[in-house]
Amino acid sequence: MNVSEVRGFGRQQGQTERYRGSEYTIEFLQKLKLELVVEDNQVEMVVEKIIAAARTGEIGDGRIFISPVSNVVRIRTGENIIEAM
């Protein structure tokens, strides 16, 4: 699992900030990005857990993208390690 601090936008509008009497619109908002690799039989359960923990019902709750992982290569050795995961 990886957790990254990122900036992005979607349906949310940017924020308006004031600095020294001037207004600025900040269109990219701070967000967290989670990246997980799980077994196929765990996908539904993991999605349900994320939704249960993250859903507020407000714009900006986020999205879950589900993609297959066909291979993993360890950079240090060059070996294919999908079986080991």
PyMOL Python script that loads the backbone (N, CA, C, O; Angstrom):
from pymol import cmd

cmd.read_pdbstr("""\
ATOM      1  N   MET A   1       0.846  -1.173   0.000  1.00  0.00           N
ATOM      2  CA  MET A   1       0.000   0.000   0.000  1.00  0.00           C
ATOM      3  C   MET A   1       0.889   1.233   0.000  1.00  0.00           C
ATOM      4  O   MET A   1       1.875   1.299   0.734  1.00  0.00           O
ATOM      5  N   ASN A   2       0.536   2.204  -0.824  1.00  0.00           N
ATOM      6  CA  ASN A   2       1.195   3.506  -0.847  1.00  0.00           C
ATOM      7  C   ASN A   2       0.164   4.577  -0.545  1.00  0.00           C
ATOM      8  O   ASN A   2      -0.975   4.495  -1.006  1.00  0.00           O
ATOM      9  N   VAL A   3       0.554   5.573   0.220  1.00  0.00           N
ATOM     10  CA  VAL A   3      -0.279   6.746   0.473  1.00  0.00           C
ATOM     11  C   VAL A   3       0.536   7.955   0.045  1.00  0.00           C
ATOM     12  O   VAL A   3       1.650   8.165   0.525  1.00  0.00           O
ATOM     13  N   SER A   4      -0.030   8.757  -0.868  1.00  0.00           N
ATOM     14  CA  SER A   4       0.672   9.931  -1.391  1.00  0.00           C
ATOM     15  C   SER A   4      -0.180  11.171  -1.182  1.00  0.00           C
ATOM     16  O   SER A   4      -1.405  11.127  -1.299  1.00  0.00           O
ATOM     17  N   GLU A   5       0.483  12.278  -0.873  1.00  0.00           N
ATOM     18  CA  GLU A   5      -0.204  13.567  -0.841  1.00  0.00           C
ATOM     19  C   GLU A   5      -0.137  14.127  -2.250  1.00  0.00           C
ATOM     20  O   GLU A   5       0.949  14.309  -2.799  1.00  0.00           O
ATOM     21  N   VAL A   6      -1.303  14.403  -2.840  1.00  0.00           N
ATOM     22  CA  VAL A   6      -1.368  14.881  -4.223  1.00  0.00           C
ATOM     23  C   VAL A   6      -2.269  16.112  -4.284  1.00  0.00           C
ATOM     24  O   VAL A   6      -2.918  16.472  -3.302  1.00  0.00           O
ATOM     25  N   ARG A   7      -2.296  16.744  -5.446  1.00  0.00           N
ATOM     26  CA  ARG A   7      -3.209  17.859  -5.700  1.00  0.00           C
ATOM     27  C   ARG A   7      -4.034  17.507  -6.917  1.00  0.00           C
ATOM     28  O   ARG A   7      -3.522  16.916  -7.868  1.00  0.00           O
ATOM     29  N   GLY A   8      -5.309  17.865  -6.898  1.00  0.00           N
ATOM     30  CA  GLY A   8      -6.156  17.549  -8.033  1.00  0.00           C
ATOM     31  C   GLY A   8      -7.467  18.297  -7.960  1.00  0.00           C
ATOM     32  O   GLY A   8      -7.719  19.066  -7.032  1.00  0.00           O
ATOM     33  N   PHE A   9      -8.297  18.053  -8.962  1.00  0.00           N
ATOM     34  CA  PHE A   9      -9.627  18.644  -8.956  1.00  0.00           C
ATOM     35  C   PHE A   9     -10.566  17.746  -9.719  1.00  0.00           C
ATOM     36  O   PHE A   9     -10.142  16.937 -10.545  1.00  0.00           O
ATOM     37  N   GLY A  10     -11.818  17.890  -9.444  1.00  0.00           N
ATOM     38  CA  GLY A  10     -12.875  17.154 -10.121  1.00  0.00           C
ATOM     39  C   GLY A  10     -14.093  18.046 -10.135  1.00  0.00           C
ATOM     40  O   GLY A  10     -14.053  19.152 -10.674  1.00  0.00           O
ATOM     41  N   ARG A  11     -15.171  17.577  -9.549  1.00  0.00           N
ATOM     42  CA  ARG A  11     -16.381  18.399  -9.473  1.00  0.00           C
ATOM     43  C   ARG A  11     -16.266  19.498  -8.425  1.00  0.00           C
ATOM     44  O   ARG A  11     -17.023  20.469  -8.444  1.00  0.00           O
ATOM     45  N   GLN A  12     -15.321  19.339  -7.519  1.00  0.00           N
ATOM     46  CA  GLN A  12     -15.125  20.369  -6.508  1.00  0.00           C
ATOM     47  C   GLN A  12     -14.634  21.642  -7.177  1.00  0.00           C
ATOM     48  O   GLN A  12     -13.859  21.602  -8.132  1.00  0.00           O
ATOM     49  N   GLN A  13     -15.090  22.747  -6.669  1.00  0.00           N
ATOM     50  CA  GLN A  13     -14.576  24.030  -7.137  1.00  0.00           C
ATOM     51  C   GLN A  13     -13.320  24.354  -6.351  1.00  0.00           C
ATOM     52  O   GLN A  13     -13.132  23.874  -5.233  1.00  0.00           O
ATOM     53  N   GLY A  14     -12.471  25.164  -6.939  1.00  0.00           N
ATOM     54  CA  GLY A  14     -11.264  25.580  -6.230  1.00  0.00           C
ATOM     55  C   GLY A  14     -11.607  26.482  -5.057  1.00  0.00           C
ATOM     56  O   GLY A  14     -12.755  26.892  -4.882  1.00  0.00           O
ATOM     57  N   GLN A  15     -10.620  26.775  -4.278  1.00  0.00           N
ATOM     58  CA  GLN A  15     -10.797  27.644  -3.128  1.00  0.00           C
ATOM     59  C   GLN A  15     -10.356  29.050  -3.498  1.00  0.00           C
ATOM     60  O   GLN A  15      -9.434  29.233  -4.293  1.00  0.00           O
ATOM     61  N   THR A  16     -11.019  30.040  -2.918  1.00  0.00           N
ATOM     62  CA  THR A  16     -10.590  31.422  -3.098  1.00  0.00           C
ATOM     63  C   THR A  16      -9.848  31.844  -1.844  1.00  0.00           C
ATOM     64  O   THR A  16     -10.371  31.733  -0.735  1.00  0.00           O
ATOM     65  N   GLU A  17      -8.647  32.321  -2.020  1.00  0.00           N
ATOM     66  CA  GLU A  17      -7.810  32.773  -0.912  1.00  0.00           C
ATOM     67  C   GLU A  17      -7.520  34.255  -1.096  1.00  0.00           C
ATOM     68  O   GLU A  17      -7.518  34.762  -2.218  1.00  0.00           O
ATOM     69  N   ARG A  18      -7.278  34.938   0.002  1.00  0.00           N
ATOM     70  CA  ARG A  18      -6.894  36.349  -0.058  1.00  0.00           C
ATOM     71  C   ARG A  18      -5.472  36.471   0.463  1.00  0.00           C
ATOM     72  O   ARG A  18      -5.108  35.873   1.476  1.00  0.00           O
ATOM     73  N   TYR A  19      -4.672  37.263  -0.255  1.00  0.00           N
ATOM     74  CA  TYR A  19      -3.299  37.517   0.170  1.00  0.00           C
ATOM     75  C   TYR A  19      -2.987  38.972  -0.132  1.00  0.00           C
ATOM     76  O   TYR A  19      -3.015  39.393  -1.289  1.00  0.00           O
ATOM     77  N   ARG A  20      -2.693  39.730   0.898  1.00  0.00           N
ATOM     78  CA  ARG A  20      -2.361  41.151   0.773  1.00  0.00           C
ATOM     79  C   ARG A  20      -3.381  41.919  -0.058  1.00  0.00           C
ATOM     80  O   ARG A  20      -3.023  42.719  -0.923  1.00  0.00           O
ATOM     81  N   GLY A  21      -4.650  41.665   0.217  1.00  0.00           N
ATOM     82  CA  GLY A  21      -5.719  42.404  -0.427  1.00  0.00           C
ATOM     83  C   GLY A  21      -6.146  41.892  -1.787  1.00  0.00           C
ATOM     84  O   GLY A  21      -7.099  42.417  -2.364  1.00  0.00           O
ATOM     85  N   SER A  22      -5.473  40.889  -2.317  1.00  0.00           N
ATOM     86  CA  SER A  22      -5.838  40.334  -3.626  1.00  0.00           C
ATOM     87  C   SER A  22      -6.446  38.952  -3.450  1.00  0.00           C
ATOM     88  O   SER A  22      -6.060  38.197  -2.557  1.00  0.00           O
ATOM     89  N   GLU A  23      -7.406  38.632  -4.315  1.00  0.00           N
ATOM     90  CA  GLU A  23      -8.027  37.308  -4.290  1.00  0.00           C
ATOM     91  C   GLU A  23      -7.369  36.398  -5.310  1.00  0.00           C
ATOM     92  O   GLU A  23      -7.083  36.809  -6.435  1.00  0.00           O
ATOM     93  N   TYR A  24      -7.132  35.164  -4.908  1.00  0.00           N
ATOM     94  CA  TYR A  24      -6.547  34.157  -5.781  1.00  0.00           C
ATOM     95  C   TYR A  24      -7.413  32.908  -5.718  1.00  0.00           C
ATOM     96  O   TYR A  24      -7.871  32.513  -4.646  1.00  0.00           O
ATOM     97  N   THR A  25      -7.634  32.291  -6.870  1.00  0.00           N
ATOM     98  CA  THR A  25      -8.366  31.029  -6.898  1.00  0.00           C
ATOM     99  C   THR A  25      -7.360  29.896  -7.010  1.00  0.00           C
ATOM    100  O   THR A  25      -6.560  29.844  -7.945  1.00  0.00           O
ATOM    101  N   ILE A  26      -7.412  29.001  -6.054  1.00  0.00           N
ATOM    102  CA  ILE A  26      -6.539  27.832  -6.055  1.00  0.00           C
ATOM    103  C   ILE A  26      -7.374  26.678  -6.589  1.00  0.00           C
ATOM    104  O   ILE A  26      -8.259  26.172  -5.899  1.00  0.00           O
ATOM    105  N   GLU A  27      -7.088  26.263  -7.828  1.00  0.00           N
ATOM    106  CA  GLU A  27      -7.939  25.272  -8.483  1.00  0.00           C
ATOM    107  C   GLU A  27      -7.602  23.836  -8.103  1.00  0.00           C
ATOM    108  O   GLU A  27      -8.481  22.974  -8.110  1.00  0.00           O
ATOM    109  N   PHE A  28      -6.352  23.569  -7.775  1.00  0.00           N
ATOM    110  CA  PHE A  28      -5.972  22.225  -7.367  1.00  0.00           C
ATOM    111  C   PHE A  28      -6.041  22.145  -5.849  1.00  0.00           C
ATOM    112  O   PHE A  28      -5.445  22.961  -5.146  1.00  0.00           O
ATOM    113  N   LEU A  29      -6.766  21.161  -5.355  1.00  0.00           N
ATOM    114  CA  LEU A  29      -6.937  20.983  -3.923  1.00  0.00           C
ATOM    115  C   LEU A  29      -6.100  19.811  -3.432  1.00  0.00           C
ATOM    116  O   LEU A  29      -5.862  18.852  -4.166  1.00  0.00           O
ATOM    117  N   GLN A  30      -5.655  19.901  -2.173  1.00  0.00           N
ATOM    118  CA  GLN A  30      -4.879  18.810  -1.594  1.00  0.00           C
ATOM    119  C   GLN A  30      -5.766  17.593  -1.410  1.00  0.00           C
ATOM    120  O   GLN A  30      -6.912  17.695  -0.973  1.00  0.00           O
ATOM    121  N   LYS A  31      -5.213  16.440  -1.752  1.00  0.00           N
ATOM    122  CA  LYS A  31      -5.935  15.175  -1.622  1.00  0.00           C
ATOM    123  C   LYS A  31      -4.949  14.091  -1.198  1.00  0.00           C
ATOM    124  O   LYS A  31      -3.735  14.287  -1.250  1.00  0.00           O
ATOM    125  N   LEU A  32      -5.479  12.961  -0.784  1.00  0.00           N
ATOM    126  CA  LEU A  32      -4.664  11.781  -0.514  1.00  0.00           C
ATOM    127  C   LEU A  32      -4.945  10.755  -1.591  1.00  0.00           C
ATOM    128  O   LEU A  32      -6.089  10.578  -2.010  1.00  0.00           O
ATOM    129  N   LYS A  33      -3.904  10.082  -2.036  1.00  0.00           N
ATOM    130  CA  LYS A  33      -4.046   9.022  -3.032  1.00  0.00           C
ATOM    131  C   LYS A  33      -3.570   7.718  -2.399  1.00  0.00           C
ATOM    132  O   LYS A  33      -2.433   7.611  -1.939  1.00  0.00           O
ATOM    133  N   LEU A  34      -4.461   6.732  -2.385  1.00  0.00           N
ATOM    134  CA  LEU A  34      -4.116   5.401  -1.883  1.00  0.00           C
ATOM    135  C   LEU A  34      -3.904   4.482  -3.072  1.00  0.00           C
ATOM    136  O   LEU A  34      -4.697   4.491  -4.014  1.00  0.00           O
ATOM    137  N   GLU A  35      -2.856   3.700  -3.038  1.00  0.00           N
ATOM    138  CA  GLU A  35      -2.619   2.692  -4.070  1.00  0.00           C
ATOM    139  C   GLU A  35      -2.441   1.354  -3.366  1.00  0.00           C
ATOM    140  O   GLU A  35      -1.559   1.192  -2.522  1.00  0.00           O
ATOM    141  N   LEU A  36      -3.288   0.404  -3.725  1.00  0.00           N
ATOM    142  CA  LEU A  36      -3.230  -0.919  -3.121  1.00  0.00           C
ATOM    143  C   LEU A  36      -3.211  -1.969  -4.209  1.00  0.00           C
ATOM    144  O   LEU A  36      -3.838  -1.801  -5.255  1.00  0.00           O
ATOM    145  N   VAL A  37      -2.500  -3.042  -3.969  1.00  0.00           N
ATOM    146  CA  VAL A  37      -2.536  -4.209  -4.852  1.00  0.00           C
ATOM    147  C   VAL A  37      -3.040  -5.359  -3.997  1.00  0.00           C
ATOM    148  O   VAL A  37      -2.424  -5.723  -2.995  1.00  0.00           O
ATOM    149  N   VAL A  38      -4.176  -5.930  -4.409  1.00  0.00           N
ATOM    150  CA  VAL A  38      -4.778  -7.019  -3.638  1.00  0.00           C
ATOM    151  C   VAL A  38      -5.141  -8.167  -4.570  1.00  0.00           C
ATOM    152  O   VAL A  38      -5.228  -7.992  -5.785  1.00  0.00           O
ATOM    153  N   GLU A  39      -5.347  -9.322  -3.996  1.00  0.00           N
ATOM    154  CA  GLU A  39      -5.795 -10.486  -4.757  1.00  0.00           C
ATOM    155  C   GLU A  39      -7.185 -10.216  -5.328  1.00  0.00           C
ATOM    156  O   GLU A  39      -7.962  -9.458  -4.749  1.00  0.00           O
ATOM    157  N   ASP A  40      -7.493 -10.840  -6.466  1.00  0.00           N
ATOM    158  CA  ASP A  40      -8.801 -10.648  -7.100  1.00  0.00           C
ATOM    159  C   ASP A  40      -9.955 -10.927  -6.140  1.00  0.00           C
ATOM    160  O   ASP A  40     -10.966 -10.226  -6.156  1.00  0.00           O
ATOM    161  N   ASN A  41      -9.799 -11.951  -5.307  1.00  0.00           N
ATOM    162  CA  ASN A  41     -10.895 -12.321  -4.406  1.00  0.00           C
ATOM    163  C   ASN A  41     -11.052 -11.358  -3.227  1.00  0.00           C
ATOM    164  O   ASN A  41     -11.991 -11.500  -2.443  1.00  0.00           O
ATOM    165  N   GLN A  42     -10.152 -10.383  -3.090  1.00  0.00           N
ATOM    166  CA  GLN A  42     -10.234  -9.405  -2.005  1.00  0.00           C
ATOM    167  C   GLN A  42     -10.735  -8.038  -2.472  1.00  0.00           C
ATOM    168  O   GLN A  42     -10.998  -7.164  -1.646  1.00  0.00           O
ATOM    169  N   VAL A  43     -10.870  -7.845  -3.783  1.00  0.00           N
ATOM    170  CA  VAL A  43     -11.193  -6.522  -4.325  1.00  0.00           C
ATOM    171  C   VAL A  43     -12.491  -5.977  -3.748  1.00  0.00           C
ATOM    172  O   VAL A  43     -12.518  -4.851  -3.253  1.00  0.00           O
ATOM    173  N   GLU A  44     -13.554  -6.745  -3.803  1.00  0.00           N
ATOM    174  CA  GLU A  44     -14.855  -6.262  -3.343  1.00  0.00           C
ATOM    175  C   GLU A  44     -14.819  -5.867  -1.871  1.00  0.00           C
ATOM    176  O   GLU A  44     -15.368  -4.831  -1.496  1.00  0.00           O
ATOM    177  N   MET A  45     -14.182  -6.678  -1.037  1.00  0.00           N
ATOM    178  CA  MET A  45     -14.097  -6.395   0.388  1.00  0.00           C
ATOM    179  C   MET A  45     -13.294  -5.120   0.642  1.00  0.00           C
ATOM    180  O   MET A  45     -13.685  -4.297   1.470  1.00  0.00           O
ATOM    181  N   VAL A  46     -12.180  -4.951  -0.060  1.00  0.00           N
ATOM    182  CA  VAL A  46     -11.346  -3.761   0.119  1.00  0.00           C
ATOM    183  C   VAL A  46     -12.108  -2.510  -0.318  1.00  0.00           C
ATOM    184  O   VAL A  46     -12.059  -1.487   0.364  1.00  0.00           O
ATOM    185  N   VAL A  47     -12.807  -2.584  -1.445  1.00  0.00           N
ATOM    186  CA  VAL A  47     -13.607  -1.450  -1.915  1.00  0.00           C
ATOM    187  C   VAL A  47     -14.666  -1.084  -0.877  1.00  0.00           C
ATOM    188  O   VAL A  47     -14.854   0.095  -0.577  1.00  0.00           O
ATOM    189  N   GLU A  48     -15.352  -2.072  -0.331  1.00  0.00           N
ATOM    190  CA  GLU A  48     -16.374  -1.812   0.686  1.00  0.00           C
ATOM    191  C   GLU A  48     -15.781  -1.131   1.917  1.00  0.00           C
ATOM    192  O   GLU A  48     -16.387  -0.214   2.470  1.00  0.00           O
ATOM    193  N   LYS A  49     -14.600  -1.575   2.347  1.00  0.00           N
ATOM    194  CA  LYS A  49     -13.944  -0.990   3.525  1.00  0.00           C
ATOM    195  C   LYS A  49     -13.544   0.458   3.269  1.00  0.00           C
ATOM    196  O   LYS A  49     -13.726   1.317   4.132  1.00  0.00           O
ATOM    197  N   ILE A  50     -12.996   0.731   2.079  1.00  0.00           N
ATOM    198  CA  ILE A  50     -12.601   2.109   1.752  1.00  0.00           C
ATOM    199  C   ILE A  50     -13.828   3.014   1.728  1.00  0.00           C
ATOM    200  O   ILE A  50     -13.806   4.111   2.286  1.00  0.00           O
ATOM    201  N   ILE A  51     -14.895   2.556   1.084  1.00  0.00           N
ATOM    202  CA  ILE A  51     -16.124   3.357   1.020  1.00  0.00           C
ATOM    203  C   ILE A  51     -16.671   3.616   2.422  1.00  0.00           C
ATOM    204  O   ILE A  51     -17.076   4.736   2.731  1.00  0.00           O
ATOM    205  N   ALA A  52     -16.685   2.592   3.268  1.00  0.00           N
ATOM    206  CA  ALA A  52     -17.200   2.753   4.631  1.00  0.00           C
ATOM    207  C   ALA A  52     -16.384   3.782   5.420  1.00  0.00           C
ATOM    208  O   ALA A  52     -16.939   4.524   6.230  1.00  0.00           O
ATOM    209  N   ALA A  53     -15.079   3.826   5.186  1.00  0.00           N
ATOM    210  CA  ALA A  53     -14.217   4.741   5.929  1.00  0.00           C
ATOM    211  C   ALA A  53     -14.178   6.144   5.335  1.00  0.00           C
ATOM    212  O   ALA A  53     -13.977   7.115   6.064  1.00  0.00           O
ATOM    213  N   ALA A  54     -14.369   6.267   4.010  1.00  0.00           N
ATOM    214  CA  ALA A  54     -14.131   7.551   3.346  1.00  0.00           C
ATOM    215  C   ALA A  54     -15.387   8.306   2.939  1.00  0.00           C
ATOM    216  O   ALA A  54     -15.316   9.509   2.689  1.00  0.00           O
ATOM    217  N   ARG A  55     -16.520   7.647   2.864  1.00  0.00           N
ATOM    218  CA  ARG A  55     -17.730   8.308   2.346  1.00  0.00           C
ATOM    219  C   ARG A  55     -18.286   9.303   3.362  1.00  0.00           C
ATOM    220  O   ARG A  55     -18.565   8.964   4.512  1.00  0.00           O
ATOM    221  N   THR A  56     -18.437  10.547   2.894  1.00  0.00           N
ATOM    222  CA  THR A  56     -19.088  11.578   3.702  1.00  0.00           C
ATOM    223  C   THR A  56     -20.407  12.000   3.072  1.00  0.00           C
ATOM    224  O   THR A  56     -21.235  12.635   3.724  1.00  0.00           O
ATOM    225  N   GLY A  57     -20.604  11.645   1.798  1.00  0.00           N
ATOM    226  CA  GLY A  57     -21.786  12.074   1.078  1.00  0.00           C
ATOM    227  C   GLY A  57     -21.627  13.430   0.426  1.00  0.00           C
ATOM    228  O   GLY A  57     -22.553  13.930  -0.213  1.00  0.00           O
ATOM    229  N   GLU A  58     -20.461  14.026   0.582  1.00  0.00           N
ATOM    230  CA  GLU A  58     -20.177  15.345   0.018  1.00  0.00           C
ATOM    231  C   GLU A  58     -19.343  15.211  -1.248  1.00  0.00           C
ATOM    232  O   GLU A  58     -18.662  14.207  -1.460  1.00  0.00           O
ATOM    233  N   ILE A  59     -19.409  16.250  -2.090  1.00  0.00           N
ATOM    234  CA  ILE A  59     -18.533  16.293  -3.261  1.00  0.00           C
ATOM    235  C   ILE A  59     -17.092  16.253  -2.769  1.00  0.00           C
ATOM    236  O   ILE A  59     -16.743  16.935  -1.805  1.00  0.00           O
ATOM    237  N   GLY A  60     -16.262  15.462  -3.424  1.00  0.00           N
ATOM    238  CA  GLY A  60     -14.859  15.367  -3.039  1.00  0.00           C
ATOM    239  C   GLY A  60     -14.511  14.095  -2.300  1.00  0.00           C
ATOM    240  O   GLY A  60     -13.361  13.911  -1.902  1.00  0.00           O
ATOM    241  N   ASP A  61     -15.485  13.204  -2.103  1.00  0.00           N
ATOM    242  CA  ASP A  61     -15.189  11.937  -1.433  1.00  0.00           C
ATOM    243  C   ASP A  61     -14.152  11.128  -2.201  1.00  0.00           C
ATOM    244  O   ASP A  61     -13.410  10.347  -1.604  1.00  0.00           O
ATOM    245  N   GLY A  62     -14.092  11.304  -3.509  1.00  0.00           N
ATOM    246  CA  GLY A  62     -13.069  10.625  -4.300  1.00  0.00           C
ATOM    247  C   GLY A  62     -13.629   9.534  -5.179  1.00  0.00           C
ATOM    248  O   GLY A  62     -14.841   9.355  -5.299  1.00  0.00           O
ATOM    249  N   ARG A  63     -12.711   8.810  -5.791  1.00  0.00           N
ATOM    250  CA  ARG A  63     -13.052   7.719  -6.705  1.00  0.00           C
ATOM    251  C   ARG A  63     -12.155   6.528  -6.394  1.00  0.00           C
ATOM    252  O   ARG A  63     -11.079   6.663  -5.813  1.00  0.00           O
ATOM    253  N   ILE A  64     -12.631   5.373  -6.797  1.00  0.00           N
ATOM    254  CA  ILE A  64     -11.824   4.155  -6.698  1.00  0.00           C
ATOM    255  C   ILE A  64     -11.673   3.612  -8.111  1.00  0.00           C
ATOM    256  O   ILE A  64     -12.664   3.323  -8.781  1.00  0.00           O
ATOM    257  N   PHE A  65     -10.444   3.477  -8.557  1.00  0.00           N
ATOM    258  CA  PHE A  65     -10.149   2.892  -9.862  1.00  0.00           C
ATOM    259  C   PHE A  65      -9.647   1.477  -9.627  1.00  0.00           C
ATOM    260  O   PHE A  65      -8.761   1.265  -8.798  1.00  0.00           O
ATOM    261  N   ILE A  66     -10.197   0.511 -10.341  1.00  0.00           N
ATOM    262  CA  ILE A  66      -9.793  -0.887 -10.197  1.00  0.00           C
ATOM    263  C   ILE A  66      -9.177  -1.324 -11.518  1.00  0.00           C
ATOM    264  O   ILE A  66      -9.818  -1.269 -12.567  1.00  0.00           O
ATOM    265  N   SER A  67      -7.922  -1.760 -11.450  1.00  0.00           N
ATOM    266  CA  SER A  67      -7.183  -2.161 -12.652  1.00  0.00           C
ATOM    267  C   SER A  67      -6.492  -3.492 -12.407  1.00  0.00           C
ATOM    268  O   SER A  67      -6.055  -3.766 -11.289  1.00  0.00           O
ATOM    269  N   PRO A  68      -6.389  -4.318 -13.437  1.00  0.00           N
ATOM    270  CA  PRO A  68      -5.628  -5.560 -13.278  1.00  0.00           C
ATOM    271  C   PRO A  68      -4.128  -5.274 -13.261  1.00  0.00           C
ATOM    272  O   PRO A  68      -3.656  -4.323 -13.884  1.00  0.00           O
ATOM    273  N   VAL A  69      -3.401  -6.100 -12.549  1.00  0.00           N
ATOM    274  CA  VAL A  69      -1.935  -6.021 -12.541  1.00  0.00           C
ATOM    275  C   VAL A  69      -1.437  -7.274 -13.231  1.00  0.00           C
ATOM    276  O   VAL A  69      -1.607  -8.381 -12.721  1.00  0.00           O
ATOM    277  N   SER A  70      -0.819  -7.101 -14.394  1.00  0.00           N
ATOM    278  CA  SER A  70      -0.388  -8.268 -15.164  1.00  0.00           C
ATOM    279  C   SER A  70       1.010  -8.738 -14.790  1.00  0.00           C
ATOM    280  O   SER A  70       1.350  -9.902 -15.000  1.00  0.00           O
ATOM    281  N   ASN A  71       1.820  -7.844 -14.240  1.00  0.00           N
ATOM    282  CA  ASN A  71       3.175  -8.234 -13.879  1.00  0.00           C
ATOM    283  C   ASN A  71       3.753  -7.197 -12.934  1.00  0.00           C
ATOM    284  O   ASN A  71       3.323  -6.043 -12.918  1.00  0.00           O
ATOM    285  N   VAL A  72       4.731  -7.621 -12.146  1.00  0.00           N
ATOM    286  CA  VAL A  72       5.495  -6.731 -11.282  1.00  0.00           C
ATOM    287  C   VAL A  72       6.958  -7.088 -11.482  1.00  0.00           C
ATOM    288  O   VAL A  72       7.328  -8.261 -11.448  1.00  0.00           O
ATOM    289  N   VAL A  73       7.785  -6.079 -11.690  1.00  0.00           N
ATOM    290  CA  VAL A  73       9.212  -6.308 -11.891  1.00  0.00           C
ATOM    291  C   VAL A  73       9.967  -5.609 -10.769  1.00  0.00           C
ATOM    292  O   VAL A  73       9.797  -4.410 -10.545  1.00  0.00           O
ATOM    293  N   ARG A  74      10.798  -6.364 -10.072  1.00  0.00           N
ATOM    294  CA  ARG A  74      11.645  -5.782  -9.031  1.00  0.00           C
ATOM    295  C   ARG A  74      12.796  -5.058  -9.726  1.00  0.00           C
ATOM    296  O   ARG A  74      13.577  -5.680 -10.447  1.00  0.00           O
ATOM    297  N   ILE A  75      12.901  -3.758  -9.513  1.00  0.00           N
ATOM    298  CA  ILE A  75      13.894  -2.945 -10.219  1.00  0.00           C
ATOM    299  C   ILE A  75      15.312  -3.412  -9.923  1.00  0.00           C
ATOM    300  O   ILE A  75      16.127  -3.516 -10.839  1.00  0.00           O
ATOM    301  N   ARG A  76      15.619  -3.692  -8.670  1.00  0.00           N
ATOM    302  CA  ARG A  76      16.980  -4.052  -8.275  1.00  0.00           C
ATOM    303  C   ARG A  76      17.500  -5.275  -9.016  1.00  0.00           C
ATOM    304  O   ARG A  76      18.656  -5.300  -9.439  1.00  0.00           O
ATOM    305  N   THR A  77      16.648  -6.298  -9.179  1.00  0.00           N
ATOM    306  CA  THR A  77      17.113  -7.559  -9.772  1.00  0.00           C
ATOM    307  C   THR A  77      16.573  -7.808 -11.172  1.00  0.00           C
ATOM    308  O   THR A  77      17.100  -8.651 -11.898  1.00  0.00           O
ATOM    309  N   GLY A  78      15.530  -7.086 -11.558  1.00  0.00           N
ATOM    310  CA  GLY A  78      14.911  -7.314 -12.857  1.00  0.00           C
ATOM    311  C   GLY A  78      13.987  -8.515 -12.891  1.00  0.00           C
ATOM    312  O   GLY A  78      13.437  -8.839 -13.944  1.00  0.00           O
ATOM    313  N   GLU A  79      13.805  -9.187 -11.755  1.00  0.00           N
ATOM    314  CA  GLU A  79      12.976 -10.395 -11.746  1.00  0.00           C
ATOM    315  C   GLU A  79      11.491 -10.060 -11.756  1.00  0.00           C
ATOM    316  O   GLU A  79      11.064  -9.044 -11.208  1.00  0.00           O
ATOM    317  N   ASN A  80      10.717 -10.931 -12.389  1.00  0.00           N
ATOM    318  CA  ASN A  80       9.260 -10.831 -12.371  1.00  0.00           C
ATOM    319  C   ASN A  80       8.784 -11.445 -11.066  1.00  0.00           C
ATOM    320  O   ASN A  80       9.104 -12.593 -10.758  1.00  0.00           O
ATOM    321  N   ILE A  81       8.021 -10.681 -10.304  1.00  0.00           N
ATOM    322  CA  ILE A  81       7.662 -11.158  -8.962  1.00  0.00           C
ATOM    323  C   ILE A  81       6.162 -11.215  -8.726  1.00  0.00           C
ATOM    324  O   ILE A  81       5.736 -11.245  -7.571  1.00  0.00           O
ATOM    325  N   ILE A  82       5.349 -11.232  -9.763  1.00  0.00           N
ATOM    326  CA  ILE A  82       3.901 -11.240  -9.561  1.00  0.00           C
ATOM    327  C   ILE A  82       3.458 -12.449  -8.729  1.00  0.00           C
ATOM    328  O   ILE A  82       2.523 -12.342  -7.936  1.00  0.00           O
ATOM    329  N   GLU A  83       4.113 -13.582  -8.901  1.00  0.00           N
ATOM    330  CA  GLU A  83       3.746 -14.777  -8.145  1.00  0.00           C
ATOM    331  C   GLU A  83       4.029 -14.608  -6.659  1.00  0.00           C
ATOM    332  O   GLU A  83       3.309 -15.159  -5.826  1.00  0.00           O
ATOM    333  N   ALA A  84       5.063 -13.858  -6.320  1.00  0.00           N
ATOM    334  CA  ALA A  84       5.451 -13.690  -4.924  1.00  0.00           C
ATOM    335  C   ALA A  84       4.524 -12.749  -4.168  1.00  0.00           C
ATOM    336  O   ALA A  84       4.525 -12.727  -2.937  1.00  0.00           O
ATOM    337  N   MET A  85       3.743 -11.983  -4.893  1.00  0.00           N
ATOM    338  CA  MET A  85       2.872 -11.028  -4.224  1.00  0.00           C
ATOM    339  C   MET A  85       1.592 -11.724  -3.837  1.00  0.00           C
ATOM    340  O   MET A  85       0.703 -11.104  -3.254  1.00  0.00           O
TER     341      MET A  85
END
""", "prot")
cmd.dss("prot")
cmd.show_as("cartoon", "prot")
cmd.util.cbc("prot")
cmd.orient("prot")
